[in-house]
Amino acid sequence: MLISKRETQPIQVLRQRNWTEDELKAKGFTYFPPIKRRVMARVISEDTNIEVTLEVLSAGVGDIIIYVVDNVIHENLEEYEHWPVRRDLFRRTYKPWDEPGWKPNEAEMHLVMHGCRPYYKYKGVWALKLPIGIYVQSLESPEPVLIPKGRWLCIGSEGEPYNMSEENLRTRYVIPSDD
C-alpha cells in the first residue's frame, strides 16, 4: 500500500485479482467483445521497458510485444504503437491470424523481418469509464499509476487491470453505438 504524502491513510491500489461477472457488473463494468483485427507480435529477447501514455511497462525475456501496423514502415520498431504482454497471458488471449490468403503489406513484412508473426485477440474485456481517478497496478507496471477520470479502466480475462483511451477501446472492442 502507498501512503499519501498529504494524508496518513493508505492509498488504495487496484491490482490483479479474481473477479466474478456479478462483481464486475455490480461495480458498473460492461463486457466488450474484441474486434477481430490483426496485430503483429514477437517474443522479447531481452528485458525491456516500454513507455506508454501514462506509465512505463516492463517486460522480461520470453514475454511478447504487440505491434499495431498502420501501413507505414517505420525505421525503428519503437515508432509503431506497441505494448508488452506477459507470455502466459498472451497464450490465453491471442490466437494466430487465421484468415485464408493473408499476405503481409509492406509494414507488416517489415515487422516479419524483425521476428513478428500475425495474431488477433480473441478474448474481450470488462471496462468502465472512470468517474474519478484511481491508482492501478497493471501486470507489466513495476509500480502503481494514477489513472485519471475519463479514461477506461479495463479488467482483462485473468482479472488484470489496465487502462485505455476512448479511441483505443473503440478500435479494439465492439462498443454499442451511443445513439
Secondary structure as UniProt FT lines:
FT   STRAND          2..3
FT   STRAND          10..11
FT   STRAND          13..14
FT   HELIX           21..26
FT   TURN            27..28
FT   STRAND          30..32
FT   STRAND          39..43
FT   STRAND          48..51
FT   STRAND          56..59
FT   TURN            61..62
FT   STRAND          64..68
FT   HELIX           77..79
FT   STRAND          81..85
FT   HELIX           87..93
FT   STRAND          94..96
FT   TURN            100..101
FT   HELIX           106..112
FT   TURN            113..115
FT   STRAND          117..121
FT   STRAND          125..129
FT   STRAND          134..136
FT   TURN            139..140
FT   STRAND          145..147
FT   TURN            149..150
FT   STRAND          152..155
FT   TURN            157..158
FT   STRAND          161..164
FT   HELIX           166..172
//
